[in-house]
Amino acid sequence: MKITRPLNFRTIIALFCVLVVALASSLYAHVIRGLDFPTLATAFVSSPTSGTDAPIPIKWGAQDTGLRIVCFNVANTSSERVDRAGWPRITGVGFELPGNPSGFTLLQPEGDDWELVEGKQVSLAGHSPVTLDFAIEAAVNPTGRTPDSPKDPLGIPPGQAAVRGSGTRFCVSGPFPDQLVPGIAATIEGILNGVVVGFHGVHGNGPGADLGVWDNPTRVIPLYP
């Protein structure tokens, strides 16, 4: 009798990443759905040009600093509410990465509309809390409103196209890994596997908050335990 041993988690993730790389020519982006309201809170997160885009190394002469630059676009593909124009809005985007890297900096967009925080703990519906290595957040209060500017709210508005390059462009520098798992080079699309998108004003008159992840059955939570 042949005995089949169950795959360990590292092997499962390795196979998962191989699958992502193999399908990169057809994916090129990530469809995001809210965990509580998957039909009302949706987004499209994409790398700049293709599934093979790699983080850009920052070097001092020939010396590699170990820092990388990653750029990506976030589009809010949610339908605009008929009872609340301009909502729901995307008010945050964060990432799970392997290990516990720190030292990330937001390069783009510039200004005070967005800020980067590290070690952000979030509660994803149906799962234990997850710590994001970094998150980029719009300066909104718990209701999703912008302080002193209720008629000009921050965040990414709804109704944007689900195409690569649509929405708001973010660029972040930091110790992004060269490999997501041993033997597999990191791509921006691979890094986007661990994205978590925050929404406000999804429903009702209150916060109406939701968090969304990649709409793919191979997306486990947490991605890197």
ChimeraX commands (.cxc) that place a marker at each C-alpha (Angstrom):
marker #1 position 0.00,0.00,0.00 radius 0.5
marker #1 position 1.36,3.40,-0.96 radius 0.5
marker #1 position 1.28,5.92,1.87 radius 0.5
marker #1 position 0.84,9.53,0.82 radius 0.5
marker #1 position 2.14,12.10,3.25 radius 0.5
marker #1 position 0.22,15.39,3.53 radius 0.5
marker #1 position 1.95,18.45,2.11 radius 0.5
marker #1 position 3.39,20.81,4.69 radius 0.5
marker #1 position 2.53,24.50,4.57 radius 0.5
marker #1 position 5.82,25.59,3.00 radius 0.5
marker #1 position 5.30,23.13,0.14 radius 0.5
marker #1 position 1.74,24.31,-0.38 radius 0.5
marker #1 position 2.83,27.95,-0.59 radius 0.5
marker #1 position 5.68,27.04,-2.96 radius 0.5
marker #1 position 3.26,25.27,-5.28 radius 0.5
marker #1 position 0.90,28.20,-5.01 radius 0.5
marker #1 position 3.57,30.68,-6.06 radius 0.5
marker #1 position 4.64,28.44,-8.94 radius 0.5
marker #1 position 1.03,28.46,-10.11 radius 0.5
marker #1 position 0.89,32.25,-9.89 radius 0.5
marker #1 position 4.06,32.60,-11.96 radius 0.5
marker #1 position 2.75,30.14,-14.53 radius 0.5
marker #1 position -0.48,32.10,-14.88 radius 0.5
marker #1 position 1.15,35.54,-14.80 radius 0.5
marker #1 position 0.67,36.09,-18.53 radius 0.5
marker #1 position -3.08,35.88,-18.08 radius 0.5
marker #1 position -3.45,37.45,-14.60 radius 0.5
marker #1 position -1.44,40.67,-14.61 radius 0.5
marker #1 position -3.58,41.94,-11.73 radius 0.5
marker #1 position -5.63,40.98,-8.70 radius 0.5
marker #1 position -9.39,41.20,-8.33 radius 0.5
marker #1 position -10.22,42.08,-4.70 radius 0.5
marker #1 position -13.54,41.39,-2.97 radius 0.5
marker #1 position -14.68,42.39,0.50 radius 0.5
marker #1 position -14.96,39.51,2.94 radius 0.5
marker #1 position -18.24,40.81,4.38 radius 0.5
marker #1 position -19.75,42.42,1.28 radius 0.5
marker #1 position -18.10,40.78,-1.76 radius 0.5
marker #1 position -20.53,42.27,-4.28 radius 0.5
marker #1 position -20.46,45.81,-2.87 radius 0.5
marker #1 position -16.75,46.26,-2.05 radius 0.5
marker #1 position -14.47,45.43,-4.97 radius 0.5
marker #1 position -11.08,46.59,-6.19 radius 0.5
marker #1 position -8.48,45.91,-8.87 radius 0.5
marker #1 position -4.79,45.97,-7.86 radius 0.5
marker #1 position -2.12,45.75,-10.56 radius 0.5
marker #1 position 1.62,45.94,-11.18 radius 0.5
marker #1 position 2.89,48.69,-13.52 radius 0.5
marker #1 position 3.30,46.74,-16.76 radius 0.5
marker #1 position 3.14,42.96,-16.46 radius 0.5
marker #1 position 3.16,39.89,-14.25 radius 0.5
marker #1 position 6.98,39.77,-14.48 radius 0.5
marker #1 position 7.64,43.24,-13.04 radius 0.5
marker #1 position 10.29,42.92,-10.34 radius 0.5
marker #1 position 11.00,45.21,-7.37 radius 0.5
marker #1 position 13.66,47.78,-8.33 radius 0.5
marker #1 position 16.85,47.49,-6.25 radius 0.5
marker #1 position 18.32,50.62,-4.66 radius 0.5
marker #1 position 22.10,50.58,-5.01 radius 0.5
marker #1 position 24.96,52.80,-3.87 radius 0.5
marker #1 position 27.42,52.32,-6.70 radius 0.5
marker #1 position 27.89,48.57,-6.93 radius 0.5
marker #1 position 26.68,48.01,-3.37 radius 0.5
marker #1 position 23.16,46.71,-2.95 radius 0.5
marker #1 position 21.45,48.45,-0.04 radius 0.5
marker #1 position 18.93,45.63,0.38 radius 0.5
marker #1 position 16.11,48.12,-0.26 radius 0.5
marker #1 position 13.69,47.81,-3.16 radius 0.5
marker #1 position 11.05,50.02,-4.78 radius 0.5
marker #1 position 7.63,48.57,-5.58 radius 0.5
marker #1 position 4.94,50.45,-7.51 radius 0.5
marker #1 position 1.36,49.33,-8.05 radius 0.5
marker #1 position -2.07,50.73,-8.89 radius 0.5
marker #1 position -5.27,50.42,-6.85 radius 0.5
marker #1 position -8.62,50.99,-8.57 radius 0.5
marker #1 position -11.95,51.10,-6.75 radius 0.5
marker #1 position -14.23,49.03,-8.98 radius 0.5
marker #1 position -17.15,49.16,-6.52 radius 0.5
marker #1 position -20.42,50.50,-7.93 radius 0.5
marker #1 position -21.31,53.93,-6.60 radius 0.5
marker #1 position -24.13,53.85,-4.07 radius 0.5
marker #1 position -27.42,55.32,-5.24 radius 0.5
marker #1 position -28.11,56.70,-1.74 radius 0.5
marker #1 position -24.63,58.13,-1.06 radius 0.5
marker #1 position -22.77,59.65,-4.00 radius 0.5
marker #1 position -19.02,59.07,-4.07 radius 0.5
marker #1 position -19.12,55.98,-1.85 radius 0.5
marker #1 position -17.88,53.39,-0.99 radius 0.5
marker #1 position -14.28,54.58,-0.96 radius 0.5
marker #1 position -11.00,52.71,-0.60 radius 0.5
marker #1 position -9.27,54.17,2.45 radius 0.5
marker #1 position -6.39,51.74,2.94 radius 0.5
marker #1 position -4.18,49.14,1.30 radius 0.5
marker #1 position -1.77,46.89,3.21 radius 0.5
marker #1 position 0.43,43.86,2.65 radius 0.5
marker #1 position 1.39,40.56,4.21 radius 0.5
marker #1 position 5.04,39.71,3.45 radius 0.5
marker #1 position 7.24,36.78,4.50 radius 0.5
marker #1 position 9.26,37.36,7.66 radius 0.5
marker #1 position 8.89,40.54,9.66 radius 0.5
marker #1 position 10.41,43.30,7.51 radius 0.5
marker #1 position 10.30,46.94,8.61 radius 0.5
marker #1 position 11.59,50.28,7.36 radius 0.5
marker #1 position 9.11,51.03,4.55 radius 0.5
marker #1 position 8.58,54.54,3.14 radius 0.5
marker #1 position 5.76,55.89,0.98 radius 0.5
marker #1 position 7.23,57.61,-2.08 radius 0.5
marker #1 position 4.06,58.25,-4.07 radius 0.5
marker #1 position 1.49,59.82,-3.81 radius 0.5
marker #1 position 3.10,62.81,-2.11 radius 0.5
marker #1 position 1.25,65.03,0.33 radius 0.5
marker #1 position -0.82,64.49,3.45 radius 0.5
marker #1 position -3.71,62.48,1.98 radius 0.5
marker #1 position -2.02,59.12,2.62 radius 0.5
marker #1 position 0.32,57.87,5.34 radius 0.5
marker #1 position 2.24,54.63,5.79 radius 0.5
marker #1 position 2.11,52.67,9.05 radius 0.5
marker #1 position 3.94,49.45,9.93 radius 0.5
marker #1 position 2.78,46.46,11.92 radius 0.5
marker #1 position -0.90,47.17,11.32 radius 0.5
marker #1 position -3.15,44.50,12.88 radius 0.5
marker #1 position -6.45,43.89,11.10 radius 0.5
marker #1 position -9.38,41.58,11.74 radius 0.5
marker #1 position -10.42,39.72,8.61 radius 0.5
marker #1 position -13.93,38.24,8.71 radius 0.5
marker #1 position -13.88,34.56,9.60 radius 0.5
marker #1 position -10.18,34.54,10.48 radius 0.5
marker #1 position -7.86,35.32,13.36 radius 0.5
marker #1 position -6.30,38.82,13.37 radius 0.5
marker #1 position -3.54,39.34,10.82 radius 0.5
marker #1 position -0.58,41.71,11.10 radius 0.5
marker #1 position 0.23,43.61,7.93 radius 0.5
marker #1 position 3.90,44.46,7.50 radius 0.5
marker #1 position 2.83,47.89,6.27 radius 0.5
marker #1 position -0.38,49.65,5.33 radius 0.5
marker #1 position -1.06,52.87,3.45 radius 0.5
marker #1 position -4.05,54.69,4.92 radius 0.5
marker #1 position -6.07,57.76,4.01 radius 0.5
marker #1 position -6.48,60.29,6.80 radius 0.5
marker #1 position -10.12,59.58,7.61 radius 0.5
marker #1 position -11.96,59.24,10.91 radius 0.5
marker #1 position -13.69,55.97,11.95 radius 0.5
marker #1 position -16.81,56.86,9.95 radius 0.5
marker #1 position -14.76,57.22,6.78 radius 0.5
marker #1 position -15.29,60.98,6.68 radius 0.5
marker #1 position -12.44,63.39,6.12 radius 0.5
marker #1 position -11.93,65.75,9.09 radius 0.5
marker #1 position -13.09,69.31,8.24 radius 0.5
marker #1 position -13.78,68.30,4.62 radius 0.5
marker #1 position -16.99,66.24,4.53 radius 0.5
marker #1 position -17.75,67.36,0.97 radius 0.5
marker #1 position -14.28,66.47,-0.32 radius 0.5
marker #1 position -13.55,63.03,1.19 radius 0.5
marker #1 position -10.18,61.34,0.90 radius 0.5
marker #1 position -9.61,57.85,-0.40 radius 0.5
marker #1 position -10.22,56.32,-3.82 radius 0.5
marker #1 position -13.72,56.90,-5.25 radius 0.5
marker #1 position -15.87,54.13,-6.76 radius 0.5
marker #1 position -16.69,53.38,-10.38 radius 0.5
marker #1 position -13.14,52.95,-11.69 radius 0.5
marker #1 position -12.23,50.53,-14.46 radius 0.5
marker #1 position -10.88,47.04,-13.76 radius 0.5
marker #1 position -7.86,47.47,-16.03 radius 0.5
marker #1 position -4.15,47.49,-15.28 radius 0.5
marker #1 position -2.91,51.01,-14.49 radius 0.5
marker #1 position -6.33,52.30,-13.43 radius 0.5
marker #1 position -6.89,54.11,-10.14 radius 0.5
marker #1 position -4.27,55.54,-7.79 radius 0.5
marker #1 position -0.58,54.75,-8.21 radius 0.5
marker #1 position 1.44,53.96,-5.09 radius 0.5
marker #1 position 5.22,53.56,-4.84 radius 0.5
marker #1 position 6.88,52.25,-1.68 radius 0.5
marker #1 position 10.53,51.69,-0.81 radius 0.5
marker #1 position 11.73,49.20,1.78 radius 0.5
marker #1 position 13.20,45.76,2.44 radius 0.5
marker #1 position 10.97,43.87,0.03 radius 0.5
marker #1 position 12.14,40.25,-0.26 radius 0.5
marker #1 position 14.02,39.03,-3.33 radius 0.5
marker #1 position 12.21,35.70,-2.92 radius 0.5
marker #1 position 8.75,35.05,-1.55 radius 0.5
marker #1 position 9.71,31.41,-0.99 radius 0.5
marker #1 position 13.15,29.80,-1.49 radius 0.5
marker #1 position 14.02,29.42,-5.15 radius 0.5
marker #1 position 11.26,31.65,-6.53 radius 0.5
marker #1 position 12.17,35.24,-7.42 radius 0.5
marker #1 position 9.77,37.85,-6.14 radius 0.5
marker #1 position 7.67,39.78,-8.64 radius 0.5
marker #1 position 5.34,42.67,-7.89 radius 0.5
marker #1 position 2.37,40.49,-8.83 radius 0.5
marker #1 position 3.62,37.88,-6.35 radius 0.5
marker #1 position 3.84,40.54,-3.64 radius 0.5
marker #1 position 0.26,41.59,-4.48 radius 0.5
marker #1 position -0.92,38.11,-3.46 radius 0.5
marker #1 position -0.80,39.35,0.13 radius 0.5
marker #1 position -2.70,42.60,-0.40 radius 0.5
marker #1 position -5.53,43.66,1.93 radius 0.5
marker #1 position -7.78,46.54,0.83 radius 0.5
marker #1 position -9.83,48.64,3.24 radius 0.5
marker #1 position -13.22,50.12,2.33 radius 0.5
marker #1 position -15.44,52.69,4.06 radius 0.5
marker #1 position -19.07,53.61,3.41 radius 0.5
marker #1 position -19.98,50.26,1.88 radius 0.5
marker #1 position -23.48,50.30,3.38 radius 0.5
marker #1 position -25.70,52.19,5.81 radius 0.5
marker #1 position -25.10,55.61,7.33 radius 0.5
marker #1 position -22.27,54.57,9.67 radius 0.5
marker #1 position -18.72,53.44,8.90 radius 0.5
marker #1 position -19.91,50.56,6.71 radius 0.5
marker #1 position -16.34,49.24,6.73 radius 0.5
marker #1 position -15.06,46.12,5.01 radius 0.5
marker #1 position -11.70,44.51,4.25 radius 0.5
marker #1 position -11.03,42.70,1.00 radius 0.5
marker #1 position -8.42,40.22,-0.23 radius 0.5
marker #1 position -7.51,38.61,-3.54 radius 0.5
marker #1 position -10.51,36.72,-4.90 radius 0.5
marker #1 position -8.71,33.42,-5.45 radius 0.5
marker #1 position -9.36,30.08,-3.70 radius 0.5
marker #1 position -5.62,29.61,-3.15 radius 0.5
marker #1 position -5.43,32.81,-1.07 radius 0.5
marker #1 position -4.95,31.51,2.48 radius 0.5
marker #1 position -5.19,33.77,5.55 radius 0.5
marker #1 position -2.66,34.50,6.88 radius 0.5
marker #1 position -0.56,34.07,3.76 radius 0.5
marker #1 position 2.72,33.85,5.70 radius 0.5
marker #1 position 2.03,32.49,9.22 radius 0.5
marker link #1:1,2 radius 0.2
marker link #1:2,3 radius 0.2
marker link #1:3,4 radius 0.2
marker link #1:4,5 radius 0.2
marker link #1:5,6 radius 0.2
marker link #1:6,7 radius 0.2
marker link #1:7,8 radius 0.2
marker link #1:8,9 radius 0.2
marker link #1:9,10 radius 0.2
marker link #1:10,11 radius 0.2
marker link #1:11,12 radius 0.2
marker link #1:12,13 radius 0.2
marker link #1:13,14 radius 0.2
marker link #1:14,15 radius 0.2
marker link #1:15,16 radius 0.2
marker link #1:16,17 radius 0.2
marker link #1:17,18 radius 0.2
marker link #1:18,19 radius 0.2
marker link #1:19,20 radius 0.2
marker link #1:20,21 radius 0.2
marker link #1:21,22 radius 0.2
marker link #1:22,23 radius 0.2
marker link #1:23,24 radius 0.2
marker link #1:24,25 radius 0.2
marker link #1:25,26 radius 0.2
marker link #1:26,27 radius 0.2
marker link #1:27,28 radius 0.2
marker link #1:28,29 radius 0.2
marker link #1:29,30 radius 0.2
marker link #1:30,31 radius 0.2
marker link #1:31,32 radius 0.2
marker link #1:32,33 radius 0.2
marker link #1:33,34 radius 0.2
marker link #1:34,35 radius 0.2
marker link #1:35,36 radius 0.2
marker link #1:36,37 radius 0.2
marker link #1:37,38 radius 0.2
marker link #1:38,39 radius 0.2
marker link #1:39,40 radius 0.2
marker link #1:40,41 radius 0.2
marker link #1:41,42 radius 0.2
marker link #1:42,43 radius 0.2
marker link #1:43,44 radius 0.2
marker link #1:44,45 radius 0.2
marker link #1:45,46 radius 0.2
marker link #1:46,47 radius 0.2
marker link #1:47,48 radius 0.2
marker link #1:48,49 radius 0.2
marker link #1:49,50 radius 0.2
marker link #1:50,51 radius 0.2
marker link #1:51,52 radius 0.2
marker link #1:52,53 radius 0.2
marker link #1:53,54 radius 0.2
marker link #1:54,55 radius 0.2
marker link #1:55,56 radius 0.2
marker link #1:56,57 radius 0.2
marker link #1:57,58 radius 0.2
marker link #1:58,59 radius 0.2
marker link #1:59,60 radius 0.2
marker link #1:60,61 radius 0.2
marker link #1:61,62 radius 0.2
marker link #1:62,63 radius 0.2
marker link #1:63,64 radius 0.2
marker link #1:64,65 radius 0.2
marker link #1:65,66 radius 0.2
marker link #1:66,67 radius 0.2
marker link #1:67,68 radius 0.2
marker link #1:68,69 radius 0.2
marker link #1:69,70 radius 0.2
marker link #1:70,71 radius 0.2
marker link #1:71,72 radius 0.2
marker link #1:72,73 radius 0.2
marker link #1:73,74 radius 0.2
marker link #1:74,75 radius 0.2
marker link #1:75,76 radius 0.2
marker link #1:76,77 radius 0.2
marker link #1:77,78 radius 0.2
marker link #1:78,79 radius 0.2
marker link #1:79,80 radius 0.2
marker link #1:80,81 radius 0.2
marker link #1:81,82 radius 0.2
marker link #1:82,83 radius 0.2
marker link #1:83,84 radius 0.2
marker link #1:84,85 radius 0.2
marker link #1:85,86 radius 0.2
marker link #1:86,87 radius 0.2
marker link #1:87,88 radius 0.2
marker link #1:88,89 radius 0.2
marker link #1:89,90 radius 0.2
marker link #1:90,91 radius 0.2
marker link #1:91,92 radius 0.2
marker link #1:92,93 radius 0.2
marker link #1:93,94 radius 0.2
marker link #1:94,95 radius 0.2
marker link #1:95,96 radius 0.2
marker link #1:96,97 radius 0.2
marker link #1:97,98 radius 0.2
marker link #1:98,99 radius 0.2
marker link #1:99,100 radius 0.2
marker link #1:100,101 radius 0.2
marker link #1:101,102 radius 0.2
marker link #1:102,103 radius 0.2
marker link #1:103,104 radius 0.2
marker link #1:104,105 radius 0.2
marker link #1:105,106 radius 0.2
marker link #1:106,107 radius 0.2
marker link #1:107,108 radius 0.2
marker link #1:108,109 radius 0.2
marker link #1:109,110 radius 0.2
marker link #1:110,111 radius 0.2
marker link #1:111,112 radius 0.2
marker link #1:112,113 radius 0.2
marker link #1:113,114 radius 0.2
marker link #1:114,115 radius 0.2
marker link #1:115,116 radius 0.2
marker link #1:116,117 radius 0.2
marker link #1:117,118 radius 0.2
marker link #1:118,119 radius 0.2
marker link #1:119,120 radius 0.2
marker link #1:120,121 radius 0.2
marker link #1:121,122 radius 0.2
marker link #1:122,123 radius 0.2
marker link #1:123,124 radius 0.2
marker link #1:124,125 radius 0.2
marker link #1:125,126 radius 0.2
marker link #1:126,127 radius 0.2
marker link #1:127,128 radius 0.2
marker link #1:128,129 radius 0.2
marker link #1:129,130 radius 0.2
marker link #1:130,131 radius 0.2
marker link #1:131,132 radius 0.2
marker link #1:132,133 radius 0.2
marker link #1:133,134 radius 0.2
marker link #1:134,135 radius 0.2
marker link #1:135,136 radius 0.2
marker link #1:136,137 radius 0.2
marker link #1:137,138 radius 0.2
marker link #1:138,139 radius 0.2
marker link #1:139,140 radius 0.2
marker link #1:140,141 radius 0.2
marker link #1:141,142 radius 0.2
marker link #1:142,143 radius 0.2
marker link #1:143,144 radius 0.2
marker link #1:144,145 radius 0.2
marker link #1:145,146 radius 0.2
marker link #1:146,147 radius 0.2
marker link #1:147,148 radius 0.2
marker link #1:148,149 radius 0.2
marker link #1:149,150 radius 0.2
marker link #1:150,151 radius 0.2
marker link #1:151,152 radius 0.2
marker link #1:152,153 radius 0.2
marker link #1:153,154 radius 0.2
marker link #1:154,155 radius 0.2
marker link #1:155,156 radius 0.2
marker link #1:156,157 radius 0.2
marker link #1:157,158 radius 0.2
marker link #1:158,159 radius 0.2
marker link #1:159,160 radius 0.2
marker link #1:160,161 radius 0.2
marker link #1:161,162 radius 0.2
marker link #1:162,163 radius 0.2
marker link #1:163,164 radius 0.2
marker link #1:164,165 radius 0.2
marker link #1:165,166 radius 0.2
marker link #1:166,167 radius 0.2
marker link #1:167,168 radius 0.2
marker link #1:168,169 radius 0.2
marker link #1:169,170 radius 0.2
marker link #1:170,171 radius 0.2
marker link #1:171,172 radius 0.2
marker link #1:172,173 radius 0.2
marker link #1:173,174 radius 0.2
marker link #1:174,175 radius 0.2
marker link #1:175,176 radius 0.2
marker link #1:176,177 radius 0.2
marker link #1:177,178 radius 0.2
marker link #1:178,179 radius 0.2
marker link #1:179,180 radius 0.2
marker link #1:180,181 radius 0.2
marker link #1:181,182 radius 0.2
marker link #1:182,183 radius 0.2
marker link #1:183,184 radius 0.2
marker link #1:184,185 radius 0.2
marker link #1:185,186 radius 0.2
marker link #1:186,187 radius 0.2
marker link #1:187,188 radius 0.2
marker link #1:188,189 radius 0.2
marker link #1:189,190 radius 0.2
marker link #1:190,191 radius 0.2
marker link #1:191,192 radius 0.2
marker link #1:192,193 radius 0.2
marker link #1:193,194 radius 0.2
marker link #1:194,195 radius 0.2
marker link #1:195,196 radius 0.2
marker link #1:196,197 radius 0.2
marker link #1:197,198 radius 0.2
marker link #1:198,199 radius 0.2
marker link #1:199,200 radius 0.2
marker link #1:200,201 radius 0.2
marker link #1:201,202 radius 0.2
marker link #1:202,203 radius 0.2
marker link #1:203,204 radius 0.2
marker link #1:204,205 radius 0.2
marker link #1:205,206 radius 0.2
marker link #1:206,207 radius 0.2
marker link #1:207,208 radius 0.2
marker link #1:208,209 radius 0.2
marker link #1:209,210 radius 0.2
marker link #1:210,211 radius 0.2
marker link #1:211,212 radius 0.2
marker link #1:212,213 radius 0.2
marker link #1:213,214 radius 0.2
marker link #1:214,215 radius 0.2
marker link #1:215,216 radius 0.2
marker link #1:216,217 radius 0.2
marker link #1:217,218 radius 0.2
marker link #1:218,219 radius 0.2
marker link #1:219,220 radius 0.2
marker link #1:220,221 radius 0.2
marker link #1:221,222 radius 0.2
marker link #1:222,223 radius 0.2
marker link #1:223,224 radius 0.2
marker link #1:224,225 radius 0.2
view
